Amino acid sequence: MISTFNLSKLNSLLRDFYNITRIRITVFDDSFHELTAYPEQIAPVCQIIRSDPDAAEQCAACDARACKKASHQRSPYTYQCHAGLTESIVPLHLGNIVIGYLFFGHVFSYPSHEAGWTNIQGKCSSYHIDMDSLKIACQKCPIIPEDYIVSASQIMQAVAAYLCLERMAVLRRKELPVQIDEYIGTHYTENIGVLDICRHFQISRTYLI
């Protein structure tokens, strides 16, 4: 992890987001490890799905893939997870460095509970889970329209900006990505390339990329 988070202030901010949107929000570090969330407990639908170790592994892999994709953009990345629920991610940037991610989910965004259950049932059919319990949990999920998700994503993006502005996360100065970012910032007027950076820090091109 290349940054340090003030979890006390951060948890207060996450609670405010949840109180406004009623959507669970999570913070991941730059290595896609969960740091904190509000509320702490995941939704009943996800609890049932993750009761199968294979499904739980797919959840972690899905989160990591989404974080990687989100890291290449400054706007929210909204997608449907492997189990058919809607999620959204905003990368946390300090300068040019991604230090973590804000993530919300797992939202039931379908025209009806029947349509949602049909899709989720198909995606989860290979897992060893109680499908009757999963269906009941899906039927209890509030249906969240697409425009609400867009608005919540924009609020989350504002939360991300505020988090960095208020220094709820700070870079660890000795970490290599921080040193490279500072080096580029100092020499941005010069004609430096990838090989120059690799020679300066004595690292390979593959390691840098």
Residue frames relative to the residue before (quaternion, step in Angstrom):
aa qw qx qy qz dx dy dz
M 1.0000 0.0000 0.0000 0.0000 0.00 0.00 0.00
I 0.2650 -0.8073 0.5127 0.1231 3.59 -0.70 1.07
S 0.7462 0.3240 -0.2045 0.5444 3.59 1.24 0.08
T 0.3038 -0.7186 0.5952 0.1925 3.53 -1.34 0.37
F 0.2108 -0.8019 0.5530 0.0817 3.57 -0.83 1.05
N 0.3656 -0.6768 0.5934 0.2371 3.53 -1.15 0.73
L 0.2204 -0.8432 0.4760 0.1174 3.56 0.12 1.30
S 0.5909 0.5764 -0.3751 0.4218 3.60 1.10 -0.58
K 0.6979 0.4368 -0.2604 0.5043 3.59 0.84 -0.99
L 0.6385 0.5522 -0.3230 0.4279 3.55 1.02 -0.83
N 0.6611 0.5110 -0.3127 0.4516 3.58 0.90 -0.87
S 0.6169 0.5358 -0.3401 0.4655 3.57 1.08 -0.69
L 0.6558 0.5061 -0.3000 0.4730 3.57 1.01 -0.84
L 0.6497 0.5091 -0.3163 0.4677 3.60 0.98 -0.81
R 0.6266 0.5336 -0.3335 0.4597 3.56 1.02 -0.77
D 0.6390 0.5200 -0.3247 0.4646 3.59 1.00 -0.80
F 0.6320 0.5261 -0.3310 0.4628 3.58 0.99 -0.82
Y 0.6737 0.4970 -0.2958 0.4600 3.57 0.90 -0.93
N 0.6479 0.5308 -0.3260 0.4383 3.58 0.95 -0.84
I 0.6706 0.4820 -0.2892 0.4840 3.58 1.14 -0.64
T 0.8120 0.3150 -0.1280 0.4744 3.57 0.79 -1.06
R 0.2625 -0.7631 0.5230 0.2744 3.60 1.18 -0.68
I 0.5447 0.5715 -0.4102 0.4565 3.57 1.14 0.67
R 0.4707 -0.6831 0.4827 0.2807 3.59 -0.88 0.95
I 0.1005 -0.8006 0.5904 0.0194 3.57 -0.94 0.94
T 0.1409 -0.8010 0.5819 0.0071 3.54 -1.00 0.95
V 0.2325 -0.7369 0.6138 0.1616 3.55 -1.25 0.54
F 0.1225 -0.7628 0.6326 0.0539 3.55 -0.94 1.01
D 0.4214 -0.6621 0.5385 0.3069 3.58 -1.16 0.52
D 0.7355 -0.4359 0.2789 0.4373 3.59 -1.26 -0.01
S 0.6744 0.4566 -0.2894 0.5030 3.60 1.28 -0.26
F 0.5390 -0.6712 0.3577 0.3621 3.58 1.32 0.39
H 0.4568 0.6438 -0.4775 0.3858 3.59 1.13 0.65
E 0.4619 -0.6909 0.4807 0.2796 3.56 -0.92 0.93
L 0.2470 -0.7823 0.5601 0.1155 3.57 -0.85 1.03
T 0.7710 -0.1792 0.1664 0.5880 3.55 0.89 -0.96
A 0.0663 -0.7905 0.6082 0.0274 3.56 -1.25 0.41
Y 0.0877 -0.7711 0.6249 0.0847 3.53 -1.28 0.39
P 0.4562 -0.3080 -0.8045 0.2232 1.53 -1.29 2.17
E 0.6409 -0.5422 0.3745 0.3936 3.57 -1.21 0.39
Q 0.7217 0.4475 -0.2478 0.4663 3.58 0.92 -0.89
I 0.4262 -0.6969 0.5161 0.2577 3.56 -0.97 0.88
A 0.6685 -0.5173 0.3621 0.3930 3.56 -1.28 0.41
P 0.6405 -0.5448 0.3761 0.3892 3.62 -1.15 0.60
V 0.6061 0.5535 -0.3627 0.4414 3.61 1.00 -0.75
C 0.6996 0.4641 -0.2689 0.4721 3.57 0.87 -0.96
Q 0.5981 0.5565 -0.3648 0.4467 3.59 1.05 -0.66
I 0.6650 0.4951 -0.3016 0.4708 3.56 0.95 -0.86
I 0.6640 0.5065 -0.3081 0.4557 3.58 0.87 -0.93
R 0.7284 0.4426 -0.2471 0.4610 3.58 0.86 -0.95
S 0.4575 0.6648 -0.4671 0.3614 3.60 1.21 0.07
D 0.6397 0.4343 -0.3112 0.5525 3.56 1.29 -0.33
P 0.4749 -0.7001 0.4500 0.2861 3.65 -0.62 1.06
D 0.6358 0.5258 -0.3339 0.4558 3.59 1.02 -0.77
A 0.6557 0.4963 -0.3066 0.4793 3.58 0.99 -0.81
A 0.6342 0.5255 -0.3300 0.4613 3.59 1.00 -0.81
E 0.6364 0.5206 -0.3179 0.4722 3.57 1.05 -0.77
Q 0.6464 0.5127 -0.3111 0.4717 3.57 1.04 -0.80
C 0.6041 0.5557 -0.3496 0.4517 3.59 1.09 -0.69
A 0.6742 0.4907 -0.2900 0.4697 3.58 0.89 -0.96
A 0.6635 0.4995 -0.3024 0.4678 3.58 0.96 -0.87
C 0.6299 0.5344 -0.3236 0.4613 3.58 1.04 -0.79
D 0.6463 0.5138 -0.3148 0.4682 3.60 0.97 -0.86
A 0.6668 0.5109 -0.3041 0.4494 3.58 0.91 -0.93
R 0.6478 0.5112 -0.3198 0.4655 3.61 0.95 -0.85
A 0.6654 0.5052 -0.3036 0.4580 3.57 0.94 -0.89
C 0.6332 0.5281 -0.3309 0.4591 3.59 0.99 -0.79
K 0.6460 0.5220 -0.3190 0.4566 3.57 0.96 -0.88
K 0.6691 0.4884 -0.3004 0.4728 3.57 0.94 -0.88
A 0.6636 0.5157 -0.3022 0.4499 3.58 0.98 -0.85
S 0.5991 0.6098 -0.3575 0.3760 3.59 1.10 -0.68
H 0.6772 0.5028 -0.2867 0.4543 3.58 1.21 -0.46
Q 0.7409 0.3259 -0.2214 0.5439 3.58 1.24 0.12
R 0.4383 -0.7040 0.5037 0.2419 3.55 -1.22 0.54
S 0.6565 0.4816 -0.3038 0.4948 3.57 1.28 -0.06
P 0.6575 -0.5126 0.3549 0.4230 3.63 -1.19 0.34
Y 0.2179 -0.7390 0.6241 0.1301 3.52 -1.16 0.74
T 0.0555 -0.8109 0.5820 -0.0250 3.57 -0.48 1.24
Y 0.0797 0.8072 -0.5689 0.1356 3.57 -0.84 1.00
Q 0.4375 -0.6441 0.5452 0.3107 3.56 -1.34 0.10
C 0.4127 -0.7360 0.4843 0.2312 3.58 -0.76 1.05
H 0.7391 -0.4344 0.2922 0.4239 3.55 -1.34 0.15
A 0.7107 0.4399 -0.2528 0.4874 3.59 1.19 -0.51
G 0.6203 -0.5975 0.3288 0.3874 3.59 1.27 0.05
L 0.5645 0.5711 -0.3977 0.4439 3.59 1.23 0.31
T 0.4564 -0.7019 0.4847 0.2531 3.56 -1.12 0.69
E 0.0241 -0.7893 0.6124 -0.0374 3.55 -1.00 0.96
S 0.1318 -0.7834 0.6018 0.0819 3.56 -1.24 0.39
I 0.1196 -0.7977 0.5907 0.0217 3.56 -1.03 0.87
V 0.0742 -0.7491 0.6565 0.0488 3.54 -1.19 0.77
P 0.3524 -0.7327 0.5330 0.2342 3.63 -0.72 0.97
L 0.3402 -0.7079 0.5822 0.2104 3.55 -1.18 0.66
H 0.0853 -0.8178 0.5692 0.0056 3.56 -0.57 1.20
L 0.0400 -0.7111 0.6989 0.0651 3.51 -1.18 0.76
G 0.7795 -0.0454 -0.0294 0.6240 3.54 -0.17 1.30
N 0.7680 -0.3017 0.2529 0.5052 3.55 -0.78 -1.07
I 0.5988 0.5913 -0.3394 0.4203 3.56 1.30 0.05
V 0.3177 -0.7136 0.5919 0.1985 3.57 -0.97 0.90
I 0.1303 -0.8295 0.5420 0.0344 3.58 -0.52 1.18
G 0.8000 -0.1195 0.0866 0.5816 3.58 1.23 -0.16
Y 0.3555 -0.7264 0.5539 0.1979 3.55 -1.32 -0.19
L 0.2444 -0.6915 0.6534 0.1876 3.52 -1.25 0.62
F 0.0554 -0.8153 0.5744 -0.0481 3.54 -0.84 1.03
F 0.0129 0.7889 -0.6124 -0.0495 3.57 -0.99 0.72
G 0.2523 0.7034 -0.6302 0.2106 3.51 -1.24 0.69
H 0.7608 -0.0135 -0.5851 -0.2803 1.56 -2.45 -0.15
V 0.2045 -0.8520 0.4808 0.0335 3.48 -0.24 1.43
F 0.3360 -0.7210 0.5780 0.1823 3.54 -1.05 0.91
S 0.0979 0.8214 -0.5467 0.1296 3.56 -0.08 1.33
Y 0.3184 0.7215 -0.5344 0.3041 3.53 0.08 1.39
P 0.6051 -0.5647 0.4018 0.3918 3.61 -1.17 0.35
S 0.7905 -0.0034 0.0122 0.6123 3.60 1.21 -0.50
H 0.6233 -0.5298 0.4080 0.4054 3.56 -1.27 0.30
E 0.6180 0.5568 -0.3447 0.4351 3.58 1.06 -0.71
A 0.6626 0.4960 -0.3019 0.4732 3.58 0.94 -0.91
G 0.6561 0.5181 -0.3079 0.4543 3.56 0.97 -0.85
W 0.6688 0.5025 -0.3060 0.4545 3.55 0.89 -0.92
T 0.6150 0.5545 -0.3507 0.4374 3.60 0.98 -0.77
N 0.6905 0.4723 -0.2753 0.4737 3.57 0.92 -0.92
I 0.6872 0.4860 -0.2865 0.4577 3.58 0.85 -0.98
Q 0.6191 0.5455 -0.3389 0.4519 3.58 1.02 -0.79
G 0.6689 0.5027 -0.2991 0.4587 3.57 0.95 -0.87
K 0.6887 0.4866 -0.2813 0.4579 3.58 0.95 -0.87
C 0.7588 0.3817 -0.1949 0.4904 3.60 1.09 -0.67
S 0.3912 0.7714 -0.4451 0.2317 3.59 1.28 0.00
S 0.6827 0.4961 -0.2966 0.4471 3.62 1.08 -0.56
Y 0.6022 0.5720 -0.3613 0.4239 3.59 1.24 -0.23
H 0.4265 -0.6814 0.5337 0.2626 3.55 -1.20 0.57
I 0.3313 0.7252 -0.5206 0.3053 3.53 0.24 1.34
D 0.5689 -0.5773 0.4618 0.3602 3.53 -1.30 0.32
M 0.2571 -0.8165 0.4994 0.1338 3.57 -0.11 1.30
D 0.6026 0.5494 -0.3689 0.4461 3.61 1.08 -0.58
S 0.6608 0.4888 -0.2986 0.4850 3.58 0.99 -0.86
L 0.6340 0.5309 -0.3306 0.4549 3.56 1.04 -0.76
K 0.6415 0.5233 -0.3257 0.4567 3.58 0.98 -0.82
I 0.6501 0.5112 -0.3148 0.4658 3.59 0.95 -0.87
A 0.6529 0.5131 -0.3106 0.4626 3.58 0.99 -0.87
C 0.6393 0.5212 -0.3223 0.4645 3.59 1.03 -0.78
Q 0.6608 0.5201 -0.3073 0.4454 3.57 0.97 -0.84
K 0.6726 0.4816 -0.2894 0.4815 3.58 1.22 -0.47
C 0.5244 0.6421 -0.4129 0.3772 3.59 1.25 -0.21
P 0.4279 -0.6654 0.5300 0.3054 3.60 -0.98 0.72
I 0.4013 -0.6926 0.5409 0.2583 3.58 -1.03 0.78
I 0.1517 -0.8050 0.5722 0.0393 3.56 -0.62 1.19
P 0.3408 -0.7629 0.5071 0.2115 3.63 -0.54 1.08
E 0.6707 -0.5393 0.3442 0.3754 3.53 -1.24 0.56
D 0.6679 0.5071 -0.3261 0.4364 3.61 0.90 -0.82
Y 0.5987 0.5460 -0.3527 0.4680 3.59 1.16 -0.57
I 0.6428 0.5185 -0.3140 0.4683 3.59 1.02 -0.84
V 0.6276 0.5299 -0.3297 0.4654 3.59 1.01 -0.82
S 0.6733 0.4906 -0.2948 0.4681 3.58 0.89 -0.92
A 0.6520 0.5085 -0.3126 0.4676 3.60 0.96 -0.86
S 0.6326 0.5298 -0.3266 0.4609 3.59 1.05 -0.75
Q 0.6566 0.5013 -0.3104 0.4703 3.58 1.00 -0.79
I 0.6189 0.5163 -0.3391 0.4852 3.58 1.08 -0.70
M 0.6447 0.5195 -0.3212 0.4597 3.58 0.97 -0.83
Q 0.6209 0.5291 -0.3397 0.4681 3.58 1.05 -0.69
A 0.6434 0.5028 -0.3153 0.4836 3.59 1.04 -0.77
V 0.6104 0.5407 -0.3355 0.4717 3.59 1.10 -0.74
A 0.6401 0.5316 -0.3198 0.4532 3.58 0.98 -0.86
A 0.6628 0.4982 -0.2999 0.4717 3.57 0.94 -0.89
Y 0.6590 0.5073 -0.2989 0.4681 3.57 0.97 -0.87
L 0.6073 0.5704 -0.3412 0.4352 3.56 1.03 -0.82
C 0.7085 0.4376 -0.2570 0.4904 3.57 0.90 -0.95
L 0.6256 0.5524 -0.3362 0.4364 3.59 1.02 -0.79
E 0.7345 0.4010 -0.2140 0.5039 3.56 0.99 -0.88
R 0.4220 -0.7493 0.4271 0.2795 3.56 1.34 0.25
M 0.2256 0.7540 -0.5700 0.2359 3.54 0.85 1.03
A 0.7378 0.2000 -0.1717 0.6215 3.54 1.36 -0.08
V 0.0374 -0.7948 0.6057 -0.0066 3.58 -0.92 0.91
L 0.5058 -0.6589 0.4726 0.2944 3.54 -1.14 0.70
R 0.3954 -0.6484 0.5883 0.2778 3.51 -1.21 0.57
R 0.4415 -0.7748 0.3851 0.2376 3.54 -0.32 1.28
K 0.7092 0.4828 -0.2754 0.4337 3.62 1.02 -0.65
E 0.5003 0.6616 -0.4370 0.3478 3.59 1.20 -0.14
L 0.6008 -0.6265 0.3706 0.3304 3.57 -0.96 0.94
P 0.6501 0.5056 -0.3553 0.4421 3.67 0.80 -0.80
V 0.6312 0.5227 -0.3342 0.4655 3.59 1.06 -0.70
Q 0.6544 0.5145 -0.3121 0.4579 3.58 0.94 -0.88
I 0.6536 0.5117 -0.3130 0.4615 3.58 0.98 -0.86
D 0.6473 0.5177 -0.3172 0.4609 3.58 0.96 -0.87
E 0.6608 0.4942 -0.3048 0.4756 3.58 0.97 -0.83
Y 0.6272 0.5410 -0.3314 0.4519 3.59 1.05 -0.79
I 0.6613 0.4921 -0.3027 0.4784 3.57 0.94 -0.91
G 0.6536 0.5256 -0.3134 0.4452 3.58 0.96 -0.84
T 0.6723 0.4921 -0.2883 0.4719 3.57 1.07 -0.75
H 0.7917 0.3078 -0.1356 0.5100 3.58 1.04 -0.80
Y 0.2919 0.8093 -0.4804 0.1706 3.59 1.21 0.37
T 0.6512 0.5103 -0.3270 0.4567 3.62 1.15 -0.44
E 0.6327 0.5282 -0.3255 0.4634 3.58 1.27 -0.22
N 0.5178 -0.6311 0.4840 0.3151 3.54 -1.27 0.40
I 0.1905 0.7892 -0.5553 0.1805 3.57 0.32 1.29
G 0.1540 -0.7914 0.5878 0.0665 3.53 -1.13 0.71
V 0.7710 -0.3502 0.2555 0.4664 3.52 -1.33 -0.15
L 0.6694 0.5092 -0.3096 0.4435 3.59 0.91 -0.88
D 0.6106 0.5441 -0.3510 0.4560 3.58 1.09 -0.68
I 0.6577 0.5011 -0.3015 0.4748 3.57 0.97 -0.88
C 0.6543 0.5176 -0.3173 0.4509 3.58 0.94 -0.87
R 0.6612 0.4976 -0.3098 0.4682 3.58 0.97 -0.83
H 0.6536 0.5330 -0.3188 0.4325 3.57 0.95 -0.89
F 0.7847 0.3144 -0.1587 0.5101 3.59 0.92 -0.91
Q 0.3922 -0.7581 0.4472 0.2674 3.56 1.37 0.11
I 0.4856 0.6089 -0.4625 0.4237 3.52 0.84 1.10
S 0.5423 -0.6186 0.4580 0.3369 3.56 -1.25 0.39
R 0.6334 -0.5254 0.4068 0.3965 3.54 -1.28 0.39
T 0.6336 0.5380 -0.3259 0.4505 3.57 1.03 -0.83
Y 0.6562 0.5099 -0.3105 0.4616 3.60 0.96 -0.86
L 0.6515 0.5216 -0.3164 0.4509 3.59 1.00 -0.82
I 0.6940 0.4607 -0.2700 0.4830 3.58 0.91 -0.90
